[in-house]
Amino acid sequence: MVMNAERFIQDAIAEIRREVKGRAIIGLSGGVDSSVCAMLAYRALGERLVPVYVDSGLMRQFESDRIEHLFKDIGLVRVNAHDRFLEALKGVTDPEEKRKIVGETFIRVFEEEARKIGGDCLIQGTIYPDRIESEGGIKSHHNVGGLPSRMEFKCLVEPLRDLYKDEVREVARALDLPQEISERMPYPGPGLSVRIVGEVTKEKLDVVRKANAIVEEEVMKFCPWQAFAALLGKATGVKGDNRVYGWVVAVRSVSSRDAMTADVMELPWDVLRRISSRITGEIPTVARVVYDLTPKPPGTIEFE
C-alpha cells in the first residue's frame, strides 16, 4: 500500500495539536526522523515548540555545527553535554546498558530544558523499526526501550511511530526539507557509543569519528543505506619496522529499504584497499582494518 504523504502530514499535525495543550520539547538530532517530526510539530505548535539538540559528544565529525546552522530558523536550543555523557558511560561495556544510559541521559537533559520553558510534553521521532527491535528484545533503542521508567513529562507524542524509514523520507520530501536531510544516511540515536565495542572513552571516540569520516567520504558515491566505521578492540600490527599494538577498525556498508533486513554491499576492491590505507595512514593508533560481510539477519546493522 502506497502512503499518501500529504494526508499523513495533515493527520500528524492534527494529532500533535490534539495531544499538546501547552508548550513542548522535541529532541532534534538532525536525522531525517527527528527533522520530519520537528517540522510537523513546528507547523502544529509554532512558538509553543522548543527544539532541543543535545550535543552529546557522540556525533560525527562537524555534525553538531551543521545541525545548529540548519535549524537556527526554528529556534533550536543547543545543549553541550559532552562531559555528562562520557561520565555516565564510564566503565560501562554492556551494549544494552550503554543504550539505556544514553536514553536516560537524553531524557534528563530534555526535562531540564522543559522546566525552563514550563513545558510538560516530549515529542520524539520514533519510527516503526525502532519499536519492533526494542519490543522484540533485539536491542533497545534509546527512544523506546532505552527510556527511563520514570519521566517528568505528562505526555509523549510520537507521530512517526507507524512509519518505515522510506515512508519518513517521502514525508520529508513532501515537507520540502533539504535533500541533505531527506536523504541523510541513518545514524543511531546513541551515536558513536554503539560503534565502539566495550567502554566508551574520549580516545576511542576520536579514533572512530575520524575513521567514520573516511568511510563516508569513500563510500557515499555508491549510495549505501548505511556506511560507517566501528571500533572493535586492539591487535598487533607493523608500522615501519616497528611492532605496534593498535586499534582494529571494522568497516560496514549495507543496502536496505526499511532497515528490517540489510545486504552487504560488494564494494570494489580498490575502494576497500584505499579505505584501509587511509585509516591506517591517517590515524596512527589504528593497526588493522576489516570489512564486515554479515547481512541482517543474522547481524544487526550497527555493532551494538
C-alpha positions as CSV (number, residue, x, y, z in Angstrom):
1,M,0.0,0.0,0.0
2,V,1.4,3.4,-1.1
3,M,1.2,6.0,1.6
4,N,-0.3,9.4,1.0
5,A,2.3,11.8,2.4
6,E,0.1,14.9,2.3
7,R,-2.7,13.1,4.1
8,F,-0.2,11.9,6.7
9,I,1.1,15.4,7.3
10,Q,-2.4,16.7,7.9
11,D,-3.2,13.8,10.3
12,A,0.1,14.2,12.2
13,I,-0.4,17.9,12.7
14,A,-3.9,17.3,14.0
15,E,-2.6,14.6,16.4
16,I,0.1,16.9,17.8
17,R,-2.4,19.8,18.3
18,R,-4.8,17.4,20.0
19,E,-2.2,15.9,22.4
20,V,-0.2,19.0,23.3
21,K,-2.1,21.6,25.3
22,G,0.8,23.8,26.4
23,R,4.5,24.0,25.4
24,A,6.5,21.1,24.2
25,I,10.1,19.9,23.8
26,I,11.3,18.0,20.8
27,G,14.6,16.1,20.7
28,L,16.2,17.1,17.4
29,S,19.2,15.1,16.3
30,G,19.4,16.3,12.7
31,G,18.4,12.9,11.3
32,V,15.5,12.5,8.9
33,D,13.2,11.1,11.6
34,S,13.6,13.8,14.2
35,S,13.8,16.5,11.5
36,V,10.5,15.5,9.9
37,C,9.0,15.2,13.4
38,A,10.3,18.7,14.3
39,M,8.8,20.3,11.1
40,L,5.4,18.7,11.7
41,A,5.5,19.8,15.3
42,Y,6.5,23.4,14.3
43,R,3.6,23.6,11.9
44,A,1.3,22.3,14.6
45,L,2.5,24.4,17.6
46,G,4.6,27.3,16.2
47,E,6.4,29.1,19.0
48,R,5.0,26.7,21.6
49,L,7.6,24.2,20.4
50,V,11.2,24.3,21.6
51,P,13.6,22.1,19.5
52,V,16.5,20.9,21.6
53,Y,19.7,19.5,20.2
54,V,21.8,17.7,22.8
55,D,25.4,17.8,21.8
56,S,26.4,14.5,23.4
57,G,29.9,14.3,22.1
58,L,28.8,11.1,20.3
59,M,28.2,12.7,16.9
60,R,30.0,12.5,13.6
61,Q,32.7,15.0,12.6
62,F,31.5,18.6,12.3
63,E,27.8,17.4,12.7
64,S,26.8,19.5,15.6
65,D,27.7,22.8,14.0
66,R,25.9,21.7,10.8
67,I,22.7,20.9,12.7
68,E,22.8,24.1,14.6
69,H,23.1,26.0,11.3
70,L,20.3,24.1,9.6
71,F,17.7,24.6,12.3
72,K,18.5,28.1,13.6
73,D,15.3,29.5,12.0
74,I,13.0,27.4,14.3
75,G,14.7,28.5,17.5
76,L,17.0,25.4,18.1
77,V,18.5,25.2,21.5
78,R,21.9,23.5,21.6
79,V,23.0,22.0,24.9
80,N,26.6,21.0,25.4
81,A,26.6,17.7,27.3
82,H,29.9,16.1,26.3
83,D,31.3,15.5,29.8
84,R,27.9,14.4,31.1
85,F,27.6,11.6,28.6
86,L,31.2,10.4,29.0
87,E,30.9,10.4,32.8
88,A,27.6,8.4,32.6
89,L,29.2,5.8,30.2
90,K,32.4,5.5,32.2
91,G,33.3,1.8,32.8
92,V,30.2,0.5,31.0
93,T,30.8,-2.3,28.5
94,D,27.4,-4.0,28.1
95,P,25.7,-2.6,24.9
96,E,22.1,-2.7,26.3
97,E,23.3,-0.8,29.4
98,K,25.0,1.8,27.2
99,R,21.9,2.3,25.2
100,K,19.8,2.7,28.3
101,I,22.3,5.1,29.9
102,V,22.3,7.3,26.7
103,G,18.5,7.2,26.6
104,E,18.1,8.2,30.2
105,T,20.8,11.0,29.9
106,F,18.9,12.5,26.9
107,I,15.7,12.4,28.8
108,R,17.2,14.2,31.9
109,V,18.6,16.9,29.7
110,F,15.2,17.3,28.0
111,E,13.5,17.5,31.4
112,E,15.8,20.3,32.5
113,E,15.1,22.3,29.3
114,A,11.4,21.7,29.7
115,R,11.5,23.1,33.2
116,K,13.0,26.3,31.8
117,I,10.0,26.9,29.5
118,G,7.2,25.4,31.6
119,G,6.7,22.5,29.1
120,D,5.3,19.1,30.1
121,C,5.3,17.3,26.7
122,L,8.0,15.5,24.8
123,I,7.8,14.9,21.1
124,Q,10.0,12.2,19.5
125,G,10.8,10.9,16.0
126,T,10.4,7.2,16.9
127,I,9.7,5.1,13.9
128,Y,8.3,1.6,13.4
129,P,11.6,-0.4,13.2
130,D,12.7,1.2,16.5
131,R,9.6,-0.2,18.2
132,I,10.0,-3.6,16.6
133,E,13.6,-4.1,17.6
134,S,13.0,-2.8,21.2
135,E,9.8,-4.6,21.8
136,G,11.1,-7.8,20.2
137,G,14.2,-7.8,22.5
138,I,16.7,-7.5,19.7
139,K,18.1,-4.3,21.2
140,S,16.8,-1.3,23.0
141,H,16.6,1.9,21.0
142,H,17.4,5.0,23.1
143,N,14.0,6.5,22.3
144,V,11.9,3.3,23.1
145,G,13.4,0.5,25.3
146,G,16.1,2.9,26.4
147,L,13.7,5.4,28.0
148,P,13.7,5.5,31.8
149,S,10.6,4.2,33.6
150,R,10.1,7.5,35.4
151,M,9.9,10.7,33.5
152,E,8.6,14.2,34.4
153,F,6.8,14.6,31.1
154,K,3.0,14.2,31.2
155,C,2.7,13.3,27.6
156,L,4.9,11.6,25.0
157,V,3.9,12.2,21.3
158,E,5.4,10.0,18.5
159,P,3.7,10.9,15.2
160,L,6.0,8.7,13.1
161,R,5.6,5.6,15.2
162,D,4.0,3.6,12.5
163,L,6.2,4.6,9.6
164,Y,9.2,2.9,8.0
165,K,12.3,4.8,7.0
166,D,11.4,5.0,3.3
167,E,8.0,6.4,4.3
168,V,9.6,9.0,6.5
169,R,11.7,10.1,3.5
170,E,8.5,10.5,1.5
171,V,7.1,12.8,4.1
172,A,10.4,14.8,4.3
173,R,10.2,15.4,0.5
174,A,6.5,16.4,0.8
175,L,7.6,18.9,3.6
176,D,10.2,20.3,1.2
177,L,13.1,19.6,3.6
178,P,16.6,20.0,2.1
179,Q,17.9,16.9,0.3
180,E,20.8,16.6,2.9
181,I,18.1,15.9,5.4
182,S,15.5,13.9,3.4
183,E,18.2,11.6,2.0
184,R,20.5,11.6,5.0
185,M,22.1,8.3,5.9
186,P,20.6,6.8,9.0
187,Y,22.6,7.4,12.2
188,P,21.9,5.7,15.5
189,G,20.4,7.7,18.3
190,P,23.1,6.6,20.8
191,G,25.7,7.8,18.2
192,L,29.2,6.6,18.2
193,S,28.7,4.9,21.6
194,V,27.2,1.9,19.7
195,R,30.1,1.9,17.2
196,I,32.6,1.3,20.0
197,V,32.6,-2.3,21.3
198,G,33.3,-2.0,25.0
199,E,33.8,1.0,27.2
200,V,33.4,4.5,25.6
201,T,36.3,6.8,26.1
202,K,37.4,10.1,24.6
203,E,40.4,8.4,22.8
204,K,38.1,5.8,21.2
205,L,35.6,8.4,20.2
206,D,38.3,10.4,18.5
207,V,39.5,7.4,16.6
208,V,36.1,6.1,15.4
209,R,35.0,9.6,14.5
210,K,38.0,10.1,12.1
211,A,37.6,6.6,10.7
212,N,33.9,7.1,10.1
213,A,34.5,10.3,8.2
214,I,37.0,8.5,5.9
215,V,34.5,5.6,5.2
216,E,31.6,8.0,4.4
217,E,33.9,10.1,2.1
218,E,34.9,7.0,0.2
219,V,31.6,5.1,0.0
220,M,28.9,7.7,-0.3
221,K,29.1,7.7,-4.1
222,F,27.9,4.1,-4.1
223,C,24.6,5.3,-2.3
224,P,24.7,2.9,0.7
225,W,21.8,2.7,3.1
226,Q,24.4,2.9,5.8
227,A,28.2,3.0,5.7
228,F,30.4,3.6,8.8
229,A,33.4,2.5,10.8
230,A,33.3,0.8,14.2
231,L,36.0,0.2,16.8
232,L,36.4,-3.4,17.9
233,G,39.4,-3.7,20.1
234,K,43.2,-4.0,19.7
235,A,45.5,-6.2,17.6
236,T,49.2,-6.5,16.7
237,G,50.4,-4.7,13.6
238,V,53.6,-3.4,12.0
239,K,54.3,0.2,11.1
240,G,57.6,1.0,9.5
241,D,59.9,-1.6,11.1
242,N,58.2,-1.5,14.5
243,R,55.6,-3.7,16.1
244,V,52.5,-1.8,17.2
245,Y,49.5,-2.8,19.3
246,G,46.7,-0.7,17.8
247,W,43.0,-0.4,17.3
248,V,41.0,-2.7,14.9
249,V,38.5,-0.7,12.8
250,A,35.6,-2.6,11.2
251,V,34.1,-1.0,8.0
252,R,30.4,-1.7,7.3
253,S,28.4,-0.8,4.2
254,V,24.9,-2.1,3.6
255,S,21.9,-1.7,1.3
256,S,18.4,-1.8,2.6
257,R,14.9,-0.5,2.1
258,D,13.5,-0.3,5.6
259,A,16.3,-1.4,8.0
260,M,14.4,-4.6,8.9
261,T,16.8,-6.6,6.7
262,A,20.1,-5.5,5.0
263,D,22.5,-6.8,2.5
264,V,26.3,-6.3,2.4
265,M,27.5,-4.0,-0.4
266,E,30.0,-5.5,-2.7
267,L,32.3,-2.5,-2.8
268,P,35.2,-2.5,-5.4
269,W,38.4,-4.0,-4.1
270,D,40.4,-0.8,-4.9
271,V,37.9,1.2,-2.7
272,L,38.3,-1.2,0.2
273,R,42.1,-1.0,-0.1
274,R,42.0,2.8,-0.2
275,I,39.8,2.9,2.9
276,S,42.2,0.6,4.7
277,S,45.3,2.6,3.6
278,R,43.7,5.9,4.6
279,I,42.5,4.8,8.0
280,T,45.8,3.2,9.0
281,G,47.8,6.0,7.5
282,E,45.8,9.0,8.8
283,I,45.1,7.5,12.2
284,P,48.4,6.4,13.7
285,T,46.8,4.3,16.6
286,V,44.9,2.0,14.1
287,A,46.8,-1.2,13.3
288,R,44.2,-3.1,11.3
289,V,41.1,-2.6,9.2
290,V,38.5,-5.3,8.4
291,Y,35.3,-5.4,6.3
292,D,32.1,-6.8,7.8
293,L,30.5,-9.3,5.4
294,T,27.4,-10.1,7.6
295,P,23.9,-9.4,6.3
296,K,20.9,-8.6,8.6
297,P,19.9,-11.1,9.8
298,P,21.9,-12.7,11.4
299,G,23.8,-9.5,12.2
300,T,22.2,-6.1,13.1
301,I,23.3,-3.1,11.0
302,E,25.0,-1.5,14.0
303,F,27.5,-3.4,16.1
304,E,25.8,-2.8,19.4
